Amino acid sequence: MDVLVIGAGVCGLTTGICLAEVGLSVAIRTAVPPEQTTSVAAGAVWGAVRVGPPERVLGWGRTGLEVLSKLAAEPDTGVRMASGKEVSRTPLEPYYWTQLLFGLRLCEPSELPAGFTHGWHYSAPLANMPVYLEYLRARFERAGGTIEVAAVSSLAGLAGVAPVVVNCSGVGARDLVPDPAVMPVRGQVVIAANPGIEEFYVNRDEEPPWIVYMFPHGETVLLGGTNEEGSWDLEPKPSIAERIVAQCAAIDPRLRGATILRHRVGLRPYRSEVRLESEPFGGGVLWHNYGHGGAGVSLAWGCAAEIAAAVTGQSSS
């Protein structure tokens, strides 16, 4: 084994792919299989939400946007190009990273839901996470990678297991490293039968711990959601699910009485800045790749490419 990756969420799988596809022997060790990781609860439209630092995020995000846009043209990846809007009841300037988006424009007043005064419309890659995670798993295994479902209780205990260890443990890094700068931000979502919604919708009003969004995935639509800082609770709460559906139905009445198919909860690994750096480790090297907040899908390819370039001795440019 050349590389051991810890974690099988979107960052762990993507890192594993980038390393395996350059010819390295890579294994992933994970407490739960990919379909049970936090990543499965993501929306997941490209965007650098709750993540930093800006100067590095732009580079990682640009790579992610390029790769995901190409995957959107391939069948069975779970990724497609989608259009939609982000809206607010108060003045809102587009974020710094929106400069990378396709066709970003301000919404016309007629495009805004009742009561909203500002918003923008754009197109971006949108991933159906259960399908996308299965695609990543299969691609990793095709490249010769293996996945072992086993909890990792100590990084120190992995010294010498492989020349390169990559820590993609997400919110688990808080205890595993340990890194108290990592904080869980609980996200609960509802999966409903899609009554005909074609465009995604995100409300950018500052109303923590609530956020309203809708991401259509063909016959289903993902409705959200919550931003509960510091909560580790993985059990869906019926009262929150009811509020999610009610708030989404207030925006799109077609959701009233929608058939509820399932509930999901994920813990976003929030950190003021992504930790992507290496350190000496048991005669080899330990890479940290965690703290992506709500932008794991968007930044995974850029971060993985940087690690793969360093590990193989190539320039990241």
C-alpha atoms as one frame of an Amber mdcrd trajectory, in Angstrom:
protein
   0.000   0.000   0.000   1.320   3.424  -1.016  -1.458   5.528   0.486  -4.048
   5.089   3.236  -6.973   7.524   3.127  -9.114   7.995   6.231 -12.783   8.639
   5.433 -15.084   7.703   2.537 -17.136  10.849   2.154 -16.860  12.898  -1.007
 -13.413  14.266  -0.055 -12.001  10.863   0.886 -13.296   9.130  -2.243 -12.150
  11.928  -4.545  -8.695  11.990  -2.959  -8.494   8.228  -3.312  -9.407   8.461
  -6.999  -6.816  11.124  -7.783  -4.064   9.115  -6.093  -5.093   5.725  -7.494
  -5.444   7.034 -11.033  -1.789   8.131 -11.094  -0.798   4.546 -10.375  -0.492
   4.444  -6.596  -1.834   1.593  -4.476  -4.550   3.206  -2.345  -6.805   1.937
   0.427  -9.581   3.849   2.174 -10.412   3.098   5.797 -13.774   4.419   6.939
 -16.068   4.063   9.943 -19.113   3.823   7.653 -19.543   3.056   3.936 -19.856
   5.996   1.508 -23.643   5.891   1.395 -23.801   6.473   5.148 -21.404   9.419
   5.321 -22.418  13.039   5.854 -21.937  13.618   2.116 -25.135  11.741   1.274
 -27.236  14.507   2.864 -25.767  17.274   0.711 -27.892  19.276  -1.760 -25.488
  19.506  -3.598 -24.970  22.434  -5.951 -21.499  23.804  -6.635 -20.705  26.717
  -4.316 -18.177  27.706  -1.661 -20.487  28.026   1.336 -19.144  28.353   4.921
 -15.558  27.728   3.914 -12.210  29.507   3.648  -9.632  30.893   3.042 -10.926
  32.797  -0.029  -7.658  32.848  -1.986  -7.242  29.057  -1.820 -10.976  28.356
  -2.123 -11.083  30.091  -5.515  -8.415  27.797  -6.910  -9.920  24.618  -5.482
 -13.404  25.725  -6.509 -12.331  26.466 -10.078 -10.935  22.945 -10.408 -14.093
  21.469  -8.896 -16.304  23.448 -11.250 -14.334  22.254 -14.280 -14.374  18.582
 -13.268 -18.037  18.524 -12.180 -19.089  20.289 -15.387 -17.410  17.533 -17.399
 -19.012  14.832 -15.252 -22.409  16.435 -15.917 -22.014  15.408 -19.556 -21.426
  11.757 -18.629 -24.268   9.330 -17.901 -24.600   7.636 -14.520 -22.414  10.104
 -12.575 -25.363  11.653 -10.743 -24.170  15.118 -11.796 -26.036  17.453 -14.146
 -25.949  21.116 -15.049 -28.860  22.865 -13.362 -30.181  26.398 -13.276 -31.744
  28.169 -10.348 -31.651  31.186  -8.103 -30.567  32.434  -4.718 -32.826  35.058
  -3.167 -33.041  37.345  -0.143 -35.434  39.797   1.497 -32.551  42.202   2.128
 -29.818  43.634  -0.131 -27.334  40.920  -0.949 -24.161  41.093  -2.998 -23.010
  37.998  -4.897 -20.221  36.156  -3.076 -16.615  36.421  -4.267 -16.699  32.896
  -5.685 -19.723  33.572  -7.902 -17.306  35.129 -10.407 -16.615  31.548 -11.517
 -20.258  30.710 -12.261 -21.941  30.367 -15.626 -24.400  33.043 -16.704 -24.698
  34.770 -13.341 -27.226  37.607 -13.550 -29.450  39.542 -11.212 -33.046  38.350
 -10.998 -35.817  40.435 -12.471 -38.444  41.468  -9.895 -40.948  39.169 -11.607
 -38.668  36.184 -10.936 -38.571  36.684  -7.176 -40.993  34.981  -4.780 -43.422
  37.248  -2.963 -41.683  39.298  -0.282 -38.207  38.907  -1.749 -36.307  41.909
  -3.112 -32.913  40.628  -4.241 -31.485  37.567  -5.946 -29.383  36.174  -8.728
 -29.828  33.408 -11.270 -27.127  31.078 -12.592 -26.259  27.583 -13.780 -23.968
  25.186 -11.937 -23.295  21.458 -11.511 -25.780  19.769  -9.190 -25.124  16.312
  -7.731 -27.620  13.667  -6.686 -25.439  12.488  -3.834 -26.429   8.811  -3.471
 -25.787   8.318  -7.202 -22.653  10.470  -7.224 -21.121   8.672  -4.235 -21.737
   5.318  -5.894 -20.072   6.635  -9.067 -17.041   7.771  -7.041 -16.844   4.449
  -5.225 -16.969   2.476  -8.477 -14.392   4.739 -10.138 -12.053   4.373  -7.163
 -12.356   0.588  -7.245 -11.821   0.506 -11.015  -8.531   2.306 -10.405  -7.503
  -0.508  -8.078  -8.516   1.107  -4.795  -9.978  -0.833  -1.892 -12.356   0.248
   0.883 -12.184  -1.161   4.398 -15.032  -0.378   6.795 -13.307  -0.009  10.155
 -13.222   2.842  12.635  -9.962   4.722  13.158  -9.558   5.701  16.801  -6.038
   7.108  16.606  -3.882   8.690  13.918  -0.745   7.798  15.861  -1.654   4.146
  15.523  -1.384   4.440  11.739   2.260   5.484  11.708   4.178   3.196   9.375
   1.047   1.617   7.856   1.715   3.414   4.555   4.257   5.981   3.325   1.405
   8.451   2.855  -1.677   8.796   5.077  -4.415  11.274   4.132  -6.827  12.399
   6.836 -10.228  13.073   5.226 -12.172  12.435   8.427 -14.497  15.447   8.133
 -16.121  16.409  11.412 -14.427  13.387  12.974 -11.163  15.350  12.845 -12.314
  17.257  15.937 -11.558  14.204  18.078  -9.210  12.246  15.822  -6.521  14.910
  15.350  -7.728  16.402  17.754  -8.685  19.778  16.265 -11.089  21.872  18.373
 -11.417  24.322  15.468 -13.685  21.785  13.724 -17.360  22.163  14.579 -20.377
  20.148  13.416 -23.101  22.108  11.655 -26.123  19.808  11.584 -28.107  19.686
   8.384 -31.479  17.941   8.184 -33.229  17.479   4.841 -36.382  15.878   3.487
 -36.572  13.863   0.259 -39.975  14.220  -1.400 -41.584  13.155  -4.653 -40.951
  15.965  -7.133 -44.220  17.677  -8.165 -42.558  19.237 -11.209 -39.828  21.496
  -9.826 -37.035  21.965 -12.368 -34.877  24.786 -10.965 -33.066  24.839  -7.642
 -33.842  27.499  -5.071 -31.828  28.826  -2.119 -32.962  31.457   0.388 -29.931
  33.416   1.566 -31.710  35.312   4.366 -29.738  35.145   7.598 -32.035  33.066
   9.790 -29.878  30.577  11.674 -30.350  27.818  12.476 -32.829  27.573   9.572
 -32.218  27.776   5.838 -34.721  27.134   3.053 -33.620  25.399  -0.135 -34.874
  23.038  -2.827 -32.750  20.887  -5.120 -34.633  18.859  -7.750 -33.184  15.496
  -8.765 -35.520  14.160 -11.415 -38.374  12.299  -9.740 -37.350  13.515  -6.287
 -36.607  16.884  -4.713 -34.360  17.516  -1.712 -35.848  20.045   0.708 -33.903
  21.799   3.436 -32.846  22.576   5.883 -30.932  23.467   9.041 -27.621  25.040
  10.100 -27.446  23.872  13.713 -23.975  24.747  14.967 -22.503  22.390  17.541
 -25.165  19.693  17.230 -24.055  16.065  16.837 -27.595  14.640  16.637 -27.950
  12.358  13.612 -31.593  11.463  14.232 -34.147  13.266  12.004 -36.580  15.347
  14.056 -40.222  15.166  12.849 -40.943  18.737  13.958 -38.042  20.052  11.894
 -39.099  17.978   8.889 -42.595  19.468   9.082 -41.185  22.980   9.231 -38.901
  22.291   6.249 -41.787  21.098   4.098 -44.039  23.968   5.210 -41.433  26.635
   4.434 -40.642  25.132   1.044 -44.369  24.825   0.234 -44.800  28.505   1.104
 -42.393  29.247  -1.758 -43.695  26.582  -4.157 -47.314  25.568  -3.410 -46.894
  22.425  -5.528 -45.146  20.922  -2.500 -48.275  21.041  -0.349 -49.216  17.468
   0.392 -46.084  16.164  -1.342 -45.230  12.515  -0.727 -42.339  12.281   1.751
 -39.921   9.521   0.788 -37.111   9.709   3.350 -35.195  11.898   5.784 -31.460
  12.549   5.971 -29.143  14.226   8.472 -25.511  15.186   7.929 -22.907  17.008
  10.002 -21.068  19.607   7.932 -17.410  19.762   9.049 -17.148  23.509   9.584
 -13.785  25.180  10.175 -12.875  28.805   9.540 -10.331  27.547   7.014  -9.914
  24.207   5.249  -6.920  22.380   6.630  -4.953  21.139   3.637  -1.351  20.616
   4.685   1.196  17.893   5.371   3.418  16.962   8.274   6.095  14.306   8.899
   4.540  11.094  10.155   6.287   7.903  11.222   8.952   8.124   8.538   6.365
   9.087   5.942   3.939  11.950   5.526   0.487  12.724   6.913  -1.791  14.954
   4.851  -4.767  16.679   6.423  -7.718  17.385   4.145 -10.745  18.433   6.203
 -12.836  21.405   7.295 -14.770  21.924   4.043 -17.994  23.065   5.725 -20.829
  23.078   3.206 -18.462  22.949   0.216 -17.060  19.430   0.234 -18.536  18.482
  -3.141 -17.378  21.768  -4.668 -13.782  21.717  -3.404 -13.017  17.986  -3.277
 -11.443  17.733  -6.738  -9.256  20.802  -6.254  -7.987  19.675  -2.864  -7.412
  16.111  -4.078  -5.488  17.348  -7.120  -3.205  19.425  -4.899  -2.435  16.411
  -2.710  -1.884  14.100  -5.692   0.475  16.614  -7.307   2.531  16.918  -4.118
   2.620  13.185  -3.479   3.772  12.414  -7.013   6.317  15.234  -6.918   4.633
  17.295  -9.606   3.899  20.999  -9.526   0.310  21.784  -8.465   0.131  24.195
 -11.400
